[in-house]
Amino acid sequence: MKNIFLRNNVNVIGEGTKTIVFGHGFGCDQNIWQFMTPYFQKDHRMILFDYVGSGKSDLKAYNIERYKDLRGYAQDLLEVIEASKSDSIIFIGHSVSAMIGLIASIEKPELFEAVVMIGPSPRYINELPDYFGGFNDNDIKELINLMEVNYVGWASLNAAALMNNPDRPMLSQHLKKIFTQENPVIMKNFAEATFFSDHRKDLPNATVPTLIVQCSEDSIVPIEVANYLNSNIKNSKLEVIGAKGHYPNLSEPKETSQLIIEYLSSLKVIK
C-alpha cells in the first residue's frame, strides 16, 4: 500500500463511511477537485490521487509502454482503489478520466458502486456519418504538434477556450497554471493516449450505474457524444447542466456536486 500511495501521491480526506475516488483529466492533477471536495467532506471518505506522470506522482515510475493507452491509467486507478482497502467505491472522473474509470469498472465491477463521468468521450475523432466526436484527424495532429513544439504556448492558447468563462478570467489563469506545472514530454504522450483513443466497443460491457454530466457548451465534447454514451451504456443517466466549458468542477462546483449527490441518493448509494 505504501508504495502505491507514494507513487500516485494519494491523499485521503473527509469523514463518512462511503468512499469516493476522484480521477483528474489530462494535463491536470488532483487539485482540480479542490472546489468540489468541500461539498462531500462531511459525509464521505475521499481519495485523491495523481496518475503516474501527473502532479506530484513519482515520475520515476513512468513507463511509456504502460501508459501508451488508457488501460495503463486504468491499472493505476485499480491499484489505488485496492490499496485504499475500500469494499466498494464511487468513482468521479473528469474528462479522459471518465473513460479510464469505465475501463476499470469493466475489469473489476465489484470494486464500484457507481461511476460519475464529467465531460466524457469514448472517441474524440469523427467517423462520419456514423459518429461525431468533434475533431478530425488533422485537428488532433496539430494539437499534438503544438504541444511538442511549444507546450506553454499550447497551455496559454487553450486554457481560455476550455474554460469558456470570459467574465471570470481568473479561472483561465488557474487552469493555465495547472497545465504548465506538468511535464511537457509526458503530457504529449498522455495527449496521444487520450485523443487517439477509441473505447466505443467497451461501452456495452459496462454494468455499473453511470451518471454522465455534460456541460451546455463544451469545446472538447459535443452533446452528440454525451447522447451516444447514454445510448450505449446500460444503466446510465445523462444530465446536461447550465455550466459552459469543459471544467464545471472549477467553474460551477456547487451545481456539479449537488447534481452528483442527488444522483447517488437516487441510487441509495448515499442516504
Buried (B, 14 or more C-beta within 10 A) or exposed (E): EEEBBEBBBBEEEBEBEBBBBBBBBBBBBBBBBEBBBEBBBEBBBBBBBBBBBBBBBBEEBBEEEBBEBBBBBBBBBBBBBEBBEBEBBBBBBBBBBBBBBBBBBBBEBEBBBBBBBBBBBBBBBBEEEEBBBBBBEEBBBEBBEBBBEEBEEBBBBBBBEBBBBEEEEEBBBBBBEBBBBBBBBBBBBBBBBBBBBBBBEBBEBBEBBBBBBBBEEBBBBBBEBBBBBBEBBEEBBBBBBEBBBBBBBBBBBEBBBEBBBEBBEEBEBBE
